[in-house]
């Protein structure tokens, strides 16, 4: 039996395959026992196969911290329910106060056209606040608008009161916009969840 045939049979045996046609397994073992080259081949091939099967696993980075952080951030954040109901009340009041201006053009110190435009703007604000009360996760998107609106109204109210262009009581209606801003902020920044040990859990950024 040729060494090439024996070594092919040994390779097939290590791979779990049948020996080549015409090669008997017992004859292969007998040849290996008496052939130095084939014996060395069998020993080396077996060692190589064993090394491939039991070689150390490739090092991988420890992703435990990032996975746990992603899991925590994926959890639904708690919602301040009181802020939702309060925002709903503010939005409903805003809409009720805007109806006369839109339908009848009644707004002290403004023409009918200007009153209706202001009323339409107030309705838009009220609808936005209602949407945030219904879908609290949308509150953060309305914050830039609410901050700009409340800031501009507060500045113009101060200028008008200082310049005697408007009475203080007449500007008190803008308290609704300030209240809406505060409630939107409360909804956009929910409280951090507390774990079972009573400590505040760290939320992923």
C-alpha angles and dihedrals in degrees: 000000000000121000091233091059092047093050091048088052091049091051090049090049092053090050091050093248132131117264119260116279113282094020117116119210095221090050089052092054091048091051093048091051090058102033118078094197095050092043090054090046091052092049094047095045092049091049092048092049092048091049092052093050098047101032116135116270117256111262114257129190118260104252096174095108096047093045092051091046091051090048092052092047091050092058115101109263118235117258127219098237093190089059091053093054093043091050090050089054092049092049093048091050090049091053094046092051092048096053098077091049092051098042101036104017091236115156122133112249096011135096120246092257094048091045092054092048091050090047091052090051091050090050090052090051091048092050090050091052091048090052091051091048090052095042106029092183087069092059094089090057091057095047098088090051092046093048092050092046096047092044094050093046092048092050095047091045091054091048092048094047093046091047092047090240093125135018120247092241090052090058094048091091088075088072085086092063091049091048090049090052092051092049093047088052090051091052094044091052105046121188117270114255118254120226125223091269090062095249124124112259117232111243120213114250 
